[in-house]
């Protein structure tokens, strides 16, 4: 599963690939908590074990998706 987090005042988004066994409902609950609680930090661990924390008040958007989609190979246009 892929997650993209837009951060306010940052030109780049945080993009991570999560373990396929990630509990989507728990992930959404963690995001909701970070957005609704003052001073909360949203922590997520990617499939390589790296942890990323984003302050809830800095989250502009969150995009969840599957990484099963076909990705283009080569120089096709």
C-alpha angles and dihedrals in degrees: 000000000000126000126192120190121193112212121204115248091013122109092208131060126224107249121188138168111224131204112275090238093062113138102235094195092053091046091053090047090053090050092048090050093050091049096047102040121074112237094011121142123212109223122192132174120214126217091269092056097255114143123216125189124197122184109243093230090058096053110109097175142341125216121193123191144148122266092216093093118115111260119208118250125206131003099314115154 
